[in-house]
Amino acid sequence: MKSLLLLFFAVLIIFTGCSKKEEVKLTAFSTEAFAYGMGDSSEIDGTTHVKGFKQDQKNNLYSSTLSYDIDLITPKGDTVKSIVSRVVDKSSKEKLSDTQLDTQFNIGTSFIKGKYKLIFRIKDALSGAVTSSTANFDVEN
C-alpha cells in the first residue's frame, strides 16, 4: 500500500511538472541601427525583432498589436523622447513566432557628429507587456 501511494505521488508530480505551460516573456532582440549621410541631414534606419507577444485567433487568423516609441540618445547624453511613435497590427494565417519592427527617420543639421544610441520601447497591446532594446550607431556628417 505504501509503494502504491508513493507511485501515485510520483506520477502526480510528473504530470503537474509537465503540464505547466511555460510563460512566454515579451523580448526584443537583434536590434540594429545605421546612419546614412543625406547632404544636410542623416537618415537613421533601425530594426529589431520581437517575440513573446500575445496573439488572438479569430476567423482562422492570428492577430497582434504592438506599439513602439523610438528614443534617441545624442553624443552629449541628451535624450530625444519618442522621435518616432508607431502602432503595428499584424495578422497571419499561422501563429507568428516573432516579428520585425522597423524605423526610418531623418535628423537635421542640429545633430552633431558622434556616437548615438537608438532605443526601441515596445508594448504588446493585448497583454500589456513591455520591453526595450538598444543599438548604437555613428553619425559621420
C-alpha positions as CSV (number, residue, x, y, z in Angstrom):
1,M,0.0,0.0,0.0
2,K,2.9,2.4,0.8
3,S,4.5,1.8,-2.5
4,L,1.2,2.4,-4.4
5,L,0.8,5.7,-2.5
6,L,4.4,6.7,-3.4
7,L,3.8,5.7,-7.0
8,F,0.7,7.8,-7.1
9,F,2.5,10.9,-5.8
10,A,5.4,10.4,-8.2
11,V,3.0,10.2,-11.2
12,L,1.1,13.3,-9.8
13,I,4.4,15.3,-9.6
14,I,5.4,14.3,-13.1
15,F,2.1,15.3,-14.6
16,T,2.0,18.5,-12.7
17,G,5.5,19.4,-13.8
18,C,5.0,18.5,-17.4
19,S,1.6,20.2,-17.7
20,K,2.6,23.7,-16.8
21,K,2.7,25.9,-19.8
22,E,5.9,27.9,-19.8
23,E,5.3,31.7,-19.6
24,V,6.5,33.4,-22.7
25,K,8.1,36.8,-22.0
26,L,8.0,39.7,-24.4
27,T,11.5,40.1,-25.7
28,A,13.2,42.3,-28.3
29,F,16.4,41.0,-29.9
30,S,18.8,41.5,-32.8
31,T,18.5,45.3,-32.7
32,E,20.5,47.3,-35.3
33,A,20.8,50.9,-36.3
34,F,22.6,52.7,-39.1
35,A,23.0,56.3,-40.2
36,Y,23.3,57.4,-43.9
37,G,24.5,60.9,-44.9
38,M,21.9,62.8,-46.9
39,G,23.7,66.1,-47.6
40,D,22.5,68.4,-44.8
41,S,20.9,65.6,-42.8
42,S,21.3,62.0,-41.9
43,E,18.8,59.2,-42.4
44,I,18.6,56.8,-39.5
45,D,17.4,53.2,-40.1
46,G,16.7,50.9,-37.2
47,T,15.3,47.4,-36.8
48,T,14.5,45.0,-34.0
49,H,12.8,41.6,-33.7
50,V,10.2,40.9,-31.1
51,K,8.9,37.5,-29.7
52,G,6.6,36.5,-26.9
53,F,3.7,38.8,-27.8
54,K,0.1,37.7,-27.4
55,Q,-1.9,36.7,-30.4
56,D,-5.7,36.4,-30.7
57,Q,-7.2,33.9,-33.0
58,K,-10.4,34.7,-34.9
59,N,-11.8,33.5,-38.2
60,N,-8.7,31.4,-38.9
61,L,-6.4,34.4,-38.5
62,Y,-3.9,35.2,-35.7
63,S,-3.6,38.9,-34.9
64,S,-1.4,41.0,-32.7
65,T,-0.9,44.7,-32.0
66,L,2.5,46.2,-31.0
67,S,3.2,49.8,-30.3
68,Y,6.6,51.3,-30.1
69,D,8.4,54.6,-29.5
70,I,11.9,55.3,-30.6
71,D,14.1,57.4,-28.3
72,L,17.4,58.8,-29.4
73,I,20.4,59.5,-27.1
74,T,22.8,62.0,-28.5
75,P,26.6,62.1,-28.1
76,K,26.2,64.7,-25.4
77,G,23.9,62.3,-23.4
78,D,20.7,64.2,-24.2
79,T,17.6,62.1,-24.8
80,V,15.1,62.9,-27.6
81,K,12.0,61.1,-26.4
82,S,9.6,59.5,-28.9
83,I,11.3,60.8,-32.0
84,V,9.1,58.1,-33.8
85,S,5.9,56.5,-32.5
86,R,4.1,53.7,-34.3
87,V,1.4,51.1,-33.9
88,V,1.7,47.9,-35.9
89,D,-1.2,45.5,-36.4
90,K,-0.1,42.1,-37.7
91,S,-2.3,39.2,-38.9
92,S,-1.4,35.9,-40.3
93,K,-2.9,32.5,-41.0
94,E,-0.3,30.9,-38.9
95,K,0.8,31.9,-35.4
96,L,3.9,34.1,-35.6
97,S,7.0,33.1,-33.5
98,D,8.4,36.6,-33.9
99,T,8.1,39.8,-36.0
100,Q,10.3,42.6,-37.1
101,L,9.8,46.3,-36.3
102,D,11.4,48.9,-38.4
103,T,12.0,52.7,-38.2
104,Q,13.4,55.2,-40.6
105,F,13.7,59.0,-39.9
106,N,15.8,62.0,-40.7
107,I,17.8,64.1,-38.3
108,G,18.8,67.6,-39.3
109,T,22.0,69.7,-39.1
110,S,21.3,70.5,-35.4
111,F,22.5,66.9,-34.6
112,I,26.3,66.7,-34.3
113,K,28.7,64.0,-35.5
114,G,29.3,61.3,-33.0
115,K,28.0,58.1,-31.3
116,Y,24.3,57.8,-30.8
117,K,22.0,55.2,-29.2
118,L,18.6,54.2,-30.6
119,I,16.1,52.8,-28.1
120,F,13.1,50.8,-29.1
121,R,10.4,50.9,-26.3
122,I,7.8,48.3,-27.2
123,K,4.4,47.5,-25.8
124,D,2.2,44.5,-26.5
125,A,-1.4,45.9,-26.6
126,L,-3.1,42.6,-26.0
127,S,-1.0,41.6,-22.9
128,G,0.2,44.9,-21.7
129,A,3.8,43.6,-21.5
130,V,6.6,46.0,-22.3
131,T,10.2,45.6,-23.3
132,S,13.0,47.6,-24.8
133,S,16.1,47.1,-26.9
134,T,19.0,49.4,-27.9
135,A,21.5,49.8,-30.7
136,N,24.5,52.1,-31.1
137,F,25.4,53.9,-34.3
138,D,27.6,56.7,-35.6
139,V,26.7,59.9,-37.4
140,E,29.5,61.0,-39.7
141,N,28.3,64.2,-41.4
